[in-house]
Amino acid sequence: AGSCRPVSVSQLPGEAQALLTAWFPEAEVSLARKEFGGAELGYDVIFTNGSKVEFDRKGEWTEVDCLTQPLPAGIVPATIEKVIKEQYPDAKATKIERDRREIDVKLSNRVELTFNKKMQLIDID
């Protein structure tokens, strides 16, 4: 457990600011925080519509959660996007999370897919 401190979007790493501008140009930021504690420190940004983006300390995204809305184009890697289109044509990715080992994608039909770093589907929940 750690602590959080509110920050302005301009205090986020440059890469994080660029991603927010690219993916959520219209969205209004409700809260931006810097997290301390544990081995990792990072940032999270919460929008007024409830969507949330988490970044590591370098500004690379670790989680993007749009609740019930589809994720903005360009977040889900093309290889994973293809699997979703083929296997779940009526579903959209609404949340994506990644760490060093795997990528988790939650779909609008509540199915959760886990991919390894080679973008191979390894689990369906």
Buried (B, 14 or more C-beta within 10 A) or exposed (E): EEEEEEBEEEEBBEBBBEBBEEBBEEBEBEEBBBBEEEEEEBBBBBBEBEBBBBBBEEBEBBBBBBEEBBBBEEBBBEEBBEBBEEEBEEBBBBBBBBEEEBBBBBBBEEBEBBBEEEEEBEEEE
